[in-house]
């Protein structure tokens, strides 16, 4: 710029000299004019040389100006590219931060859900353990009842043995009542009296009143039958309870295995998440490239100072808006072309199907005609059948190939 100013000042000085010399020449006479013409001719040569030198300098300066402008344009383009790259990186960083925030929120929600699930599982395990304890207590009570029933059965068996003795006694009594009608059997009565003396004194009631003994025996027999029924029912109930216990045990074992697998999966998932978090933390801490907005701005300022160029962010944003508009217009045109192509493809497929159907009908008609001709020719010429079939097949193939060529032109 300083060189351009110097050149302009030199040109102004030359013009002012010419203006000052013209009135001086008009004032003086012819002799002086000749001398001055000579002097002016010499001076003009000198000035022409200087002007030529100045023009050469001016041309060289213009070349330098053009070169500097081109360099400035290139630097401007480089700066624009740098800004674009920086903006892309900023967008990427923002997106990464957003994604990291979203992922952290998701993982936090998942952790809360997993903690809730673990609490629910712990509650379920506690309920299952309580149920198991209740079932064990029920089984213990059933075993106690079974032992009581066994004791009662033993007692009843003892009573049955006593009743068997009473039966024998009653049989003897019945035999004695029959022998009362027969006076000839006195010896047998004496023997029974001797046996009766052997019973205890408590049996005198039953000896005097045989009906009491019979009633007591009937009651004992009914109780015995009831005991047998109760024992059978208890055995069936025990079998059912045992089956139910086995089924429930199997179900609880399957559920316990499933819950264990789920707990292991949850623990593994939590471990993986913790490992990822630790990995990202280590990466952010020990990263070589500290990518922050302050560092980026400092780098941009440094580049601008190096290139001594003022960047207008408004112009850059306008350029970005223009690019976005172009991209949207390009996308709309692509969508239009895709829709048109879809419509054309659909129409082409329809036409292709129509032509295929026509060709199939044509082949069917040919087959029918050939069948009629074969029926007529079988009667006359059975020898030339194979030759005619070959010719017909060739004709068909030729027609089909021609049809395909017409379609795919």
C-alpha positions in Angstrom: 0.0 0.0 0.0 2.9 2.4 0.8 4.4 1.7 -2.7 1.1 2.5 -4.4 0.9 5.8 -2.5 4.4 6.8 -3.6 3.6 6.0 -7.3 0.4 8.2 -7.1 2.4 11.1 -5.5 5.0 11.0 -8.3 2.2 11.1 -11.0 0.6 14.1 -9.3 4.0 15.9 -9.2 4.5 15.4 -12.9 1.1 16.8 -13.7 1.7 19.9 -11.6 5.0 20.6 -13.3 3.5 20.5 -16.8 0.8 22.9 -15.7 3.4 25.4 -14.3 5.6 25.2 -17.4 2.9 26.0 -20.0 2.2 29.6 -19.0 6.0 30.4 -18.7 6.5 29.3 -22.3 3.7 31.6 -23.6 5.1 34.7 -21.9 8.7 34.8 -23.5 9.9 35.4 -27.1 10.9 33.0 -30.0 14.6 32.8 -29.2 13.9 31.9 -25.7 11.3 29.5 -26.9 13.9 27.6 -29.1 16.3 27.3 -26.2 13.5 26.2 -24.0 12.3 23.7 -26.5 15.8 22.2 -26.5 15.9 22.1 -22.8 12.3 20.8 -22.7 13.3 18.1 -25.2 16.2 17.0 -22.9 14.0 17.2 -19.9 11.3 15.2 -21.6 13.7 12.5 -22.4 14.7 12.4 -18.8 11.1 12.5 -17.6 10.2 9.8 -20.1 12.9 7.6 -18.7 11.7 8.3 -15.2 8.1 7.6 -16.2 9.1 4.3 -17.8 10.8 3.3 -14.6 7.8 4.5 -12.6 5.5 2.5 -14.9 7.7 -0.6 -14.5 7.6 -0.1 -10.8 3.8 0.4 -10.9 3.4 -2.8 -12.9 5.5 -4.7 -10.5 3.5 -3.2 -7.6 0.3 -4.2 -9.3 1.6 -7.7 -9.8 2.5 -7.8 -6.1 -1.0 -6.5 -5.3 -2.6 -9.2 -7.4 -0.4 -11.9 -5.8 -1.2 -10.6 -2.3 -4.9 -10.6 -3.2 -4.7 -14.2 -4.4 -2.9 -15.2 -1.3 -5.4 -13.4 0.9 -8.2 -15.2 -0.9 -6.5 -18.5 -0.4 -6.0 -17.7 3.2 -9.6 -16.6 3.5 -10.7 -20.0 2.0 -8.4 -21.8 4.4 -9.9 -19.8 7.3 -13.4 -20.7 6.1 -12.4 -24.3 5.9 -11.0 -24.1 9.4 -14.2 -22.5 10.7 -16.3 -25.2 9.0 -14.1 -27.9 10.5 -14.3 -26.2 13.9 -18.1 -25.9 13.7 -18.4 -29.5 12.7 -16.2 -30.5 15.7 -18.2 -28.3 18.0 -21.5 -29.9 16.7 -19.9 -33.4 17.2 -18.8 -32.5 20.7 -22.3 -31.1 21.5 -23.9 -34.2 20.2 -21.5 -36.4 22.1 -22.2 -34.4 25.3 -26.0 -34.7 24.7 -25.6 -38.4 24.0 -23.5 -38.9 27.1 -26.1 -37.1 29.2 -28.9 -39.1 27.7 -27.0 -42.4 28.2 -26.2 -41.4 31.8 -29.9 -40.6 32.4 -30.9 -43.9 30.9 -28.3 -45.8 32.9 -29.4 -44.1 36.0 -33.0 -45.0 35.3 -31.9 -48.6 34.6 -29.9 -48.7 37.8 -33.0 -47.4 39.8 -35.2 -50.0 38.0 -32.6 -52.7 38.8 -32.4 -51.7 42.4 -36.2 -51.8 42.6 -36.2 -55.2 40.9 -33.6 -56.5 43.3 -35.7 -55.2 46.2 -38.7 -56.9 44.8 -36.7 -60.1 44.3 -35.5 -60.0 47.9 -39.0 -59.6 49.1 -40.1 -62.5 46.9 -37.3 -64.6 48.3 -38.3 -63.7 51.8 -41.9 -64.7 51.0 -40.8 -67.9 49.4 -38.6 -68.7 52.5 -41.6 -67.9 54.8 -43.8 -70.2 52.7 -41.1 -72.9 52.8 -41.0 -72.6 56.6 -44.8 -72.8 56.8 -44.7 -75.9 54.6 -42.1 -77.5 56.8 -44.1 -76.8 59.9 -47.2 -78.3 58.2 -45.2 -81.4 57.3 -44.0 -81.6 60.9 -47.5 -81.3 62.2 -48.7 -84.0 59.8 -45.9 -86.3 61.0 -47.0 -85.6 64.6 -50.6 -86.4 63.6 -49.4 -89.6 61.8 -47.5 -90.7 64.9 -50.6 -90.0 67.0 -52.8 -92.0 64.6 -50.3 -94.9 64.7 -50.5 -94.8 68.5 -54.2 -94.8 68.3 -54.1 -97.7 65.9 -52.0 -99.7 68.2 -54.5 -99.0 71.0 -57.3 -100.0 68.8 -55.5 -103.2 67.8 -55.2 -104.0 71.5 -58.9 -103.3 71.9 -59.6 -105.6 69.0 -57.6 -108.4 70.6 -59.7 -107.9 73.7 -62.8 -108.0 71.5 -61.7 -111.2 70.0 -61.6 -112.6 73.5 -65.1 -111.3 74.0 -66.2 -113.0 70.8 -64.9 -116.2 72.0 -66.7 -115.7 75.3 -69.9 -114.8 73.5 -69.6 -117.9 71.3 -69.3 -119.9 74.5 -72.3 -118.2 76.0 -74.4 -118.9 72.9 -73.4 -122.5 73.1 -74.3 -122.6 76.8 -77.8 -121.1 76.0 -78.4 -123.9 73.5 -77.3 -126.5 75.9 -79.9 -125.3 78.6 -82.6 -126.8 76.4 -80.7 -130.1 76.4 -80.5 -131.5 80.0 -78.2 -134.2 78.9 -75.3 -131.9 78.6 -74.6 -131.1 82.2 -70.9 -131.9 81.9 -70.4 -129.2 79.3 -72.1 -126.7 81.6 -69.8 -127.6 84.5 -66.8 -127.0 82.3 -68.0 -123.6 81.1 -68.7 -122.6 84.8 -65.1 -123.5 85.6 -63.8 -121.3 82.7 -66.1 -118.4 83.7 -64.6 -118.4 87.2 -61.3 -117.6 85.6 -62.5 -114.2 84.2 -62.2 -111.1 86.4 -64.9 -109.7 88.6 -65.5 -106.8 86.2 -67.0 -109.3 83.7 -69.9 -110.3 86.0 -72.0 -107.5 84.5 -71.7 -108.9 81.0 -72.3 -112.4 82.4 -75.5 -111.5 84.0 -76.7 -109.3 81.0 -75.4 -110.7 77.7 -77.2 -107.9 75.7 -74.9 -105.2 77.3 -71.8 -107.1 76.0 -73.3 -107.4 72.6 -74.1 -103.7 72.4 -70.6 -102.8 73.6 -69.1 -105.1 71.0 -71.2 -103.5 68.2 -70.0 -100.0 69.3 -66.4 -101.1 69.4 -66.8 -102.7 65.9 -68.3 -99.4 64.6 -65.4 -97.4 66.1 -62.9 -99.9 64.6 -64.5 -99.4 61.1 -64.4 -95.6 61.5 -60.7 -95.9 62.5 -60.0 -97.9 59.4 -61.8 -95.3 57.3 -59.9 -92.5 59.0 -56.6 -94.1 58.5 -57.3 -94.7 54.8 -58.4 -91.1 54.3 -55.3 -89.9 56.2 -53.1 -92.0 54.0 -54.7 -90.6 50.8 -54.4 -87.1 52.2 -50.8 -87.7 53.0 -50.1 -89.0 49.5 -51.8 -85.9 48.0 -49.9 -83.6 50.3 -46.6 -85.3 49.4 -47.4 -84.9 45.6 -48.2 -81.3 46.1 -45.1 -80.8 48.1 -43.0 -82.4 45.4 -44.6 -80.3 42.7 -44.2 -77.1 44.7 -40.5 -78.0 45.4 -39.9 -78.5 41.7 -41.6 -75.2 40.9 -39.6 -73.3 43.6 -36.4 -74.9 42.4 -37.1 -73.8 38.8 -38.0 -70.3 40.0 -34.9 -70.1 42.2 -32.8 -71.1 39.2 -34.4 -68.5 37.0 -34.0 -65.8 39.7 -30.4 -66.7 40.2 -29.8 -66.4 36.4 -31.6 -63.1 36.4 -29.5 -61.8 39.3 -26.3 -62.9 37.6 -27.3 -61.1 34.4 -28.2 -58.0 36.3 -24.9 -58.1 38.2 -23.0 -58.6 34.9 -24.9 -55.7 33.3 -24.1 -53.4 36.3 -20.5 -54.4 36.1 -20.3 -53.7 32.4 -21.9 -50.3 33.0 -19.5 -49.5 35.8 -16.6 -50.5 33.6 -17.8 -48.3 30.8 -18.2 -45.3 33.2 -14.7 -45.9 34.6 -13.3 -46.2 31.0 -14.9 -42.9 29.9 -13.7 -41.2 33.1 -10.1 -42.4 32.5 -10.3 -41.4 28.8 -11.5 -37.9 29.7 -8.9 -37.5 32.4 -5.9 -38.9 30.5 -6.8 -37.6 27.1 -4.0 -35.8 25.2 -6.4 -33.5 23.3 -8.2 -31.3 25.8 -11.1 -30.4 23.5 -12.9 -27.4 25.1 -14.5 -24.3 23.7 -12.0 -22.1 25.3 -9.1 -23.9 23.6 -10.9 -23.8 20.3 -11.5 -20.1 20.6 -7.9 -19.4 21.6 -6.7 -21.4 18.5 -9.1 -19.4 16.3 -7.8 -16.1 17.7 -4.2 -17.3 17.2 -4.9 -18.2 13.5 -6.6 -14.9 12.9 -3.7 -12.9 14.4 -1.2 -14.9 12.3 -3.1 -14.2 9.1 -4.1 -10.6 10.2 -7.6 -11.2 9.0 -10.9 -10.2 10.6 -13.5 -12.9 10.5 -17.1 -12.0 10.2 -19.2 -14.7 11.8 -22.4 -13.2 10.2 -21.1 -13.9 6.7 -20.2 -17.5 7.7 -23.7 -18.1 9.1 -25.2 -16.7 6.0 -23.2 -19.1 3.9 -24.2 -21.9 6.1 -27.9 -20.9 5.7 -27.4 -20.8 1.9 -25.9 -24.3 2.0 -28.7 -25.6 4.2 -31.3 -24.2 1.7 -29.5 -25.8 -1.2 -29.3 -29.2 0.7 -33.1 -29.0 1.5 -33.9 -28.2 -2.2 -31.7 -31.1 -3.3 -33.5 -33.4 -0.9 -36.9 -32.3 -2.1 -35.9 -32.8 -5.8 -34.6 -36.3 -4.9 -37.9 -37.2 -3.2 -39.8 -36.0 -6.3 -37.6 -38.1 -8.6 -38.0 -41.1 -6.3 -41.7 -40.8 -6.3 -41.8 -40.4 -10.1 -39.5 -43.4 -10.5 -41.7 -45.5 -8.2 -44.7 -44.6 -10.4 -42.8 -45.4 -13.6 -41.6 -48.7 -12.1 -45.1 -49.7 -11.1 -46.4 -48.9 -14.6 -43.5 -50.8 -16.2 -44.3 -53.8 -14.0 -48.0 -53.7 -15.0 -47.1 -53.5 -18.7 -44.6 -56.4 -18.3 -47.3 -58.5 -16.6 -49.8 -57.7 -19.4 -47.3 -58.7 -22.0 -46.4 -61.9 -20.2 -50.1 -62.8 -20.0 -50.5 -62.1 -23.7 -47.5 -64.3 -24.4 -48.9 -67.1 -22.2 -52.3 -66.9 -24.0 -50.5 -67.0 -27.3 -48.6 -70.1 -26.3 -51.8 -71.8 -25.1 -53.5 -71.1 -28.4 -50.5 -72.5 -30.2 -50.7 -75.6 -28.1 -54.3 -76.1 -28.9 -53.8 -75.6 -32.6 -50.9 -78.0 -32.5 -53.1 -80.6 -30.7 -55.7 -80.3 -33.4 -53.2 -80.6 -36.1 -51.6 -83.7 -34.4 -55.0 -85.3 -34.1 -55.6 -84.8 -37.9 -52.1 -85.9 -38.8 -52.0 -89.0 -36.7 -54.5 -90.7 -38.9 -52.5 -89.8 -42.1 -48.9 -89.6 -41.1 -47.6 -91.2 -37.9 -44.0 -91.1 -39.1 -43.6 -87.3 -39.4 -44.8 -86.5 -35.8 -41.4 -86.0 -34.3 -40.3 -83.6 -37.0 -43.4 -81.5 -36.7 -43.0 -81.2 -32.9 -39.4 -80.0 -33.2 -40.4 -77.4 -35.8 -43.2 -76.1 -33.5 -40.8 -75.9 -30.5 -38.3 -73.9 -32.6 -41.1 -71.6 -33.8 -42.2 -71.1 -30.2 -38.7 -70.3 -29.0 -38.1 -67.9 -31.9 -41.4 -66.1 -31.2 -40.5 -65.9 -27.4 -37.0 -64.4 -28.2 -38.5 -61.9 -30.6 -41.0 -60.9 -28.0 -38.3 -60.4 -25.4 -36.2 -58.3 -27.7 -39.2 -56.1 -28.4 -39.8 -55.6 -24.7 -36.2 -54.9 -23.7 -35.4 -52.4 -26.4 
